[in-house]
Amino acid sequence: MGDELLPERSPLTLRVLVVEDDPAIRLMAVDILSDAGFETLEAGDAAQALEALENSEHKIHVLFTDVRMPGITDWSWRVLPKVSIHSFV
């Protein structure tokens, strides 16, 4: 993909936390989102994701996650900070 097809980066860059236990899928998602102009953070499991959400020095705007991930239970999502959750499945 040539740079001429990529949108201009805006002064407000959206930060996306990519949570995926499969390293190949996580890398692909991060590459695609980065190429599209998003700032990305990565987590390989639920514990890393919760830590990133709680300790990030910058606001995370989008949570991009695997729905079925080892280490996450129904109650774990209830302890997340206030996050707007949208499903695109």
Buried (B, 14 or more C-beta within 10 A) or exposed (E): EEEEEEEEEEEEEBBBBBBBBEEEEBEEBBEEBEEBEBBBBBBBBBEBBBEBBEEEEEEBBBBBBBEEBEEBEEEBEEEEEEEEEEEEE
